[in-house]
Amino acid sequence: MTEKRREERHHLVHYLQIFDRESGREIGNLVNINTGGVMIVSGEPLQVGKSYALRMEFPEELMGKTQMDFDAEVRWVKQDPRFGLVANGLCSIGIPTENIEVLKYVIAFYRDDEEDPTKL
């Protein structure tokens, strides 16, 4: 698969819960992120090509918020049979301007300073 990211993705030290805003159902946990996309680990694969209305919940208040809404489209899905989990790569779409700064803060706040960029 050809690398198409324009921005380095950051592994987080705290996995943030991701919910479907339409159903309220928990989709999985966000494990790495940049302003252009996310990787969510879940028990079930998401549908490639489908757009989702998502909500990211923070375990504490960040910049006056406890959650952030965004839309994203699933670009790829990889199953890991060893752990029974699925990695889902999503491209962010339509992030409101005010949430870009929140997203950058989330990355800075939860970023794993020990991360190895070759593993992302």
Secondary structure, DSSP 8 states (H G I E B T S, - for coil): -----SS--EEEEEEEEEEETTT--EEEEEEEEETTEEEEEESS---TT-EEEEEEEEEEEETTEEEEEEEEEEEEEEEETTTTEEEEEEEEE---HHHHHHHHHHHHHHB-TT--GGG-
